[in-house]
């Protein structure tokens, strides 16, 4: 629970933001470094309009989560309920809150989860 401008904002779920960066080992080989950060969120359904717009771009929207804006740092993936999703769009809902739109990606007609 976090206080925002004197209001108590209760988020009922936990998500894990996943960030990745490329680093090099002592031999110069690339390796991916992954960092995870747990945050509080509210899970919501994706509306019909959002679903069809994203589907046109080859995405399969699954979920929207509302998070505190200060918790998000341009991560590309998030884990919710032990599933990993791609963050395909963000929307600044208020000064303090951000909507993250989550999907699995469709490649050649096959749904791939990240």
N, C-alpha and C positions, 0 to 999 in steps of 0.2 A: 504494500500500500504506500502510495506516495502522495504528498500534498502539493497541489498545483493551484497557485493563486488563492489560497485559503480554502479551496475545495478538496474534498477527499475523492480521489479517482480510484475506484477499485477495479482492478483487472483480474479476471477469473481464471486465466490460463498462463502457462509458461511456454515460451518459444526459445529456441537457441539460434542466434544469428551465427552464420558461418562465413568467415572471410578466408581468402586464399591469396597467397603471394608466391612468386617464384624466387627461389634462392639457388645458390650453387654450393656443392660440396667441395672438399679440398682438391678434387680432381677436375673440377670445372663442370661436372655434370649437373643438369638442372634437377631440382627437386621442388615439390610443392609443399609449402608450409601452410598448415591449416590452423586457424584459431577459432574458438567457439566462445560465445558469450550468452548467458541466459538472461532473458528479459521477461517482464510481465506483459501480457497482451489480452485483448478481447477478440475472440474468433467470431467472424460473421460470414454469411453466405455472399457469393458474388451475384450481383443482380443480372437479369436477363440481357440487358443492353451490353454490359461489360463482357458477358460470356460470349456473345456473338461477335463483338468487335475484336476480342482477343483471338477467337477461333479463326477469323479471317487472316490473322498474322501467323497462323500455325501453332498457336498456343492453346493449351487446355486449362482454362482457369479452374482452380479448385477451391480457393479460399481467400478471404481478405482478413487481415488482422490489423487491429488498431493498436499502436504502440506509442510510447512517449518519444517525441522527436529526438531528444537528447541521447536516447539509447541506440539510434540507428546511425551508422557511419558508412553508408554506401556498400554494405555487404550484398553479395549476389545470391546467397542461399540462406534458407532458414529451415530448421527442423521443428515440426509441430506434431505432437502425438506420435513420435518415433518415425515420421515420414519426412523426407527431405524434399523441399520445393525450391523452385527458381523464383526469385523476386523479379517480375517482369515490369512492374510499374509501381510508383509511389505517388501519393497525393497528400499534400499538407492540409489536413482537415481543420486544424486550429493552429494557433501559434505553438502550442505545446504537444499536439498529437499528430501522428502521421499514419496514413493508411498504407499498408503494404499488400499488393495484389500478388498472389502466389499461383504458380501453375506447374504442371509438368509439360514438357515440350513434345510436340508431335513431329517426328522426323520420318519421312517416307511412309506415312500412314501408321507408324508404330509408336505407341506412347512410351516415352522413355522418362523415367524418374531420375532426378539428379541425386 
